[in-house]
Amino acid sequence: MTTPTKTGGARVFAARLTGLPVFDPNGEPVGKVRDVAVALRTDDEPPRVLGVVIEVQRRPIFVPLLRVARLDAGQVVLSSGTVSLQRYEQRPGESLVIGELLDRQVTVREDGSRATVVDIAMEQGRARDWHLTRVAVRTGRRRGATRSYDWADVEGFSVPEPEQGAANLLAAFEKLRPADLAGVLQGFSDKRRLEVAAALDDETLADVLEELPEDDQVVILSGLETDRAADVLEAMDPDDAADLLGELPAAEQERLLELMEPEEAKGVRRLLTYEEDTAGGIMTSEPLILPPNATVAEALAHIRNPDLSPALAAQVYVVRPPFETPTGKLLGTVHFQRLLREPPGTLVAACTDEAVTPIEADESLRAITAHFATYNLVAAPVVDEAGRLLGAVTVDDVLDHLLPEDWREADHG
């Protein structure tokens, strides 16, 4: 909430702004708040707030505070519907409140105690400009104890590149999807990215890595302890793990594979044997696989798995044993729409599409794209010369490899 101050202005805690919707003067949505840019000072005077960083179509842009008509803990309204879509780049002398100041270790001057910053308040003065005025900190004296101090009553913000945790930063971004959190990380320094990565659990970090450009993936993975890097690779989809490992030197690649669980490593090793930009090189080795005597109810239960991407959940692959890739002979596929039209007790063998045309592992990306366009597919099976299922290529796999490597940073406006 917004708190009135003694000067009659408003006070807002910065962490409460993250994720808030940003609207133009007509009430049309523009984007969401990601951070607040400020100019730190070397004296004890409160830093001036320069503006807000908002995300528009996964692109961080900067909006000067002069262009903000309303700023509170409920929404941000701009004074003009026109904003520059130029990607935000941090300038010398600028600091990001959420990205750089939360979780910082500071000293409380009244007693010299060390404390961790959990939030920072910005306050509007009589001249309608904003400054950072209050610092909420948690001390080590009693777990969970939080106190608020005037900006001048704490010190430590001028220390360059301090060691920081990331608990409060992650709390501010807790509702972000992995793709959005990946976008936030791209605006941080390598050091800060590694601090955030250290605070994420393996599954979340794996999801975030899958959404980052390969260069950023390599920086983060290389900055982790080797054992943890192997754990994160295990949590990634096998095709994404193989793509990432393929960017590493051979010795490091092999060291990480040796540390992974043998079953997890086996699938990734197999994917690494295929040429890049072939069906084998871009497929996932873990599609939904069922025996012919499975029921429609069982198939739908597998499709409901929330960890599956929409493309992978679009259909199941019916095969002879064994039921892990490489499987026995592929009998056909069943699209989820067909499953929805059948009684729950029906066997999947009775509704299998046997006319589906599979893709061979050495098919080129060009041929795969033509295949998807010809048959209006969202996924397709990949088989070997004996007709055994090796994996599946999905439409998002195709798009990832068709788009330029820097598509995440490109201007899509």
Buried (B, 14 or more C-beta within 10 A) or exposed (E): EBBEBEEEBBBBBBBBBBBBBBBBEEEEEBBBBBBBBBBBBEEEEBBBBBBBBBBBEBBBBBBEBEBBEBBBBBBBBBEEEEBEEEBBEBEEEBBBBBBBBBBBBBBBBEEEEEBBBBBBBBBBBEEEEBBBBBBBBBBEEEEEEEEBBEBEBBEBBEEEEBEBBBEBBBBBBEEBEBBBBBBBBBBBEEEBBBBBBBBBEBBBBBBBBBBBBEEBBBBBBEBBEBEBBBBBBBBBBBBBBBBBBBBBEEEBBEBBBEBBEEEBBBBBBBBBEBEEEBBBBBBBBBBBBBBBEBBBEBBBEBBEEEEBBEBBBBBBBBBBEEBBBBBBEBBBBBBBEBBEEBEEEBBBBEBBEEEBEBBBBBBEBEBBBEBBEEEEBBBBBBBBEEBBBBBBBBBBBBEBBEEEEEEBBEEEE
